Every structure is written in structure tokens, then in C-alpha cells.
Amino acid sequence: MSGAYAELCRRERERMVLASCAGLLAWDERTYLPPRGVAHRGEQLALLARLCHERISAPALAELVAQAADEVPADSPEAANVREIRRHHERAVRVPARLVEELARATSQGQQAWEEAKRTDDFALFRPHLARLMELKREEAMAIGAPSGEWYDALLDEYEPGLTANHVAQVFGELRTALAPLVEAVRAAPRQAPVELLQRRFPIDRQKLLVEMVAAAIGFDFTAGRLDVTVHPFCSGHGPGDVRLTTRYNEQHLNEALFGTLHEAGHGIYEQNLPVEHAGLPLGTACSLGVHESQSRLWENFIGRSRPFWSWLFPFVQGLFPQALAGVILDDFHFAVNDVRPSFIRIEADEVTYNLHIILRFELERDLIRGDLAPADLPAAWNEKFAKTLGLRPTSDAVGCLQDVHWSAGLVGYFPTYTLGNLLAAQLMEQARHDLSDLSADCERGHFAPLKDWLVDRVHRHGQRWRPTELCRQATGHDLVARPLLDHLGGKLRELYDVE
């Protein structure tokens, strides 16, 4: 296709190449950058952010988008490219280049300060950075605008187009109401998971063998990606053939690396199976963060904690760790990896309490952006809300308000997407079980290609052809609802804990 549409795609691809350079620098910052290189890295990222912003906010782009819209059929895949480029342009023109540059610099410095604050359990080191970041994010939200008058909506819309804080609050309220009795029932159950099985000595060199094997088995292509170590695990896709995963290891706890890698590999498989022919365009980009999260949570929990999966993997794990798992039977190990109990760390939380962690973060960051909560008061507010929500009071800020990287990276509005991902993962798995009659048997054999291929067909290959709500309908035949997730959790708890 030639004309305005072709020129629009050329410009967008060029911008995304610049963005991928920034992404690679950010990945390096969180994995290998020497501490004394932080200030210069902030300047590098600030410059690239400004250049990307100049391209998407260029005045001439609005006319080019309008001309391209006239060239492509309204219901075509190409129209989705035009729609999403227009959306990003309209958001970008409202944000001053100066602010974009300041945010890039502040997040680079903020992440380094956060790492040191977390390592030393000293919130004071991060406090001024948090205050500055929230000030800048509020300024960004006000520049973008929110018809509802809720500034948080402008930030949330970046990750989940069309979603509002009020809607999130309503859904989260419903989940809290349904999940609270499940947690109480499990805490009162006479039968508890033998978690000590996972808290023995698991040599890190063997954990590395295990997690790389598992990631490859479910479909992550190591010829187009890699796995490294970081403080807070993440996945970053830098373009076709380059998807980076990170994890962390704990010799005394097998879950951290194993399930962390399964989670990030789910993200990575999505990135690796986006249509290469549309690389750099919305059709070659993940639909939303909630959809992205559905892929990671599906592999981590719905497959990785399932009985068929462990029927396949457990003999291999016992062979890797013969001393730690001598005499352990499959039933007990499967129960242990499905332990449900309130805990401090979100990324180590079980399937049931995980969403309570997200609800807490959503409420706090919404208050921070509104100005109802001062950054200096965050530790006390976190501890109070945590005690009320999960029945525990954090023993330090390192396991409290400093545990997540998101706010230091300026990712305000991001947290709700995790729970949206849990809801969609449950709905996708329900449909996959209907469509793939041999799914359980395949998992018992370690044969995950049918499920991966199903996900590629239903989710990955469409990129941003549809908005998240429509993608859910196309993939499952229904709007997103809570029932599949609640059915899944309730069924598992009845089986493992013998509770109603």
C-alpha cells in the first residue's frame, strides 16, 4: 500500500525503533549497568524519550493520520494501525516535550534510588524521588485530561484503553467480597500445605537448568531471547528476535525462580509470537497490559500449578534436587506449590491472595495521584491498609511499600492490569479446555505446543486489531467476567483443602 498510509507506517516504525533502543538501555540499567553510570543513563533515556515524543506529537502527523484513514477500509486490519497511532498522537500532543524528558530522567534516577532503598530498608532514600515522580505523573495526567475529572483515568488509559478508576474500584470490590471468605476458609482448614518442602536447599546452578528447561518446554525460543538475573523480574521485548526475560534465585526457596520464570516466559512467548510482518506497528504490538498479563498468569498458575503439569515435571525436579526432595511424593509437592496463605510479597503470593495485593496498590496509587496521600506518609498508609486487607503488618518497608519497582519507574495505573490478566487467563483457559479435549493429557506428557498454538491463534497474532474488551469476545465468545476465575479458585481449594 502506498500514499499516506505507507508514510504513516514508515514514521511509526522509525519511532518504535527508537523506543526499542530506549528499552534496551532500560533493560541494561536493571541488569548490568555499573552504579556510577546511572546519571549518564538517565540523560540517554531522556534524549530518546524526547525524540520519540517529538515524532508521535509532530503537528504534521494529524493530517497524515486523517489521510491514511481515508485510504484504508474502515473494518480492515490496517484501520487498526491508523486508529491506534491516532490515539497515541492525540495523547502525546497534550504532553510537553519538557515533561517527557523530565519523566525519563526521573524514572532512571528513581529506579536506582529505589533499589538502594529496598536493599538497605531505608524509605528515606526513595522518598524524594517518589514525591517528584508523583508530581510529574499528576502533571502528565492533567495535561492529557480526563473527562471524568479523575486524573488517575488518564494514566490508566495508557495501559487499558477505555477503562476507568471507578470501574476498576467496582470490580475490585466484587472480588474482595468473594475472595475474603475463601481466604478465611483456608486459614481455618485443618489441612495445610506442606510448604517446608519448598524451603530446603536448592542449589542455584541446578535451578538455572530447571527454569531454562521449563521456559523452553512451554514455548519460549532461546534463539530469539535470553534469561538474566535482576532484583525485580520482568520481560522486555525489543523487536523481532530479541525478547529478554529476567528472574531471581533464592537457594532456600524454589518458587521464586521457577514460578517467576514461568510468569516472565508467558510474557515472552506473547512477544515472540506477535506478527513479524507488522513489527513496529500496532498490529505487531501486544493488545494491552491486561492481555499481556493474562498470558503470564495462564502459564504460571493455570498450567504451572496444575496437577497434570507436575505429573510431567516432578520426576525431573526430584532428579535435580535428590537431597531436598528425597521421599517427597507428588501429592504433597503439588499441594505445596498451591499453598494459600497471606504473605507480604506480591510476586510470591498465591492465586487467591494475589488480587488483594493488587487492590491495595490500586487504592494507594489512586490516592497518591489525587493528592489524598502524601508520599512521606506512604509507609504508614501501606502498613495500615495491608493489615486490614491481608491480616498482616509488614515488618519492614523492604517487604512493604518498597517491594515493587513500578512507582520508581513511573508506572502509575499499571497495577490493575494484573488482576484484569488473572480474570482473562481464567476465561481463556476455560475456552481452551473446551476446544482442546486432550489438554490435560498433553500437559502430563510435557506437550505444550497445542495450547501455545491455540493462544497464538486466539490472542497473539491479532496484536492490537481489537481493543481488549473485543479481543476477549473474539477469543472466548463472552465479555470479561469474574466467574471463571472464582470457579477455578473455589474448585482448587475444595480439592486441596477440603473446604466449601
Order of alpha helices (4+ residues) and beta strands (2+ residues): alpha-alpha-alpha-alpha-alpha-alpha-alpha-alpha-alpha-beta-beta-beta-alpha-alpha-alpha-alpha-alpha-alpha-alpha-alpha-alpha-alpha-alpha
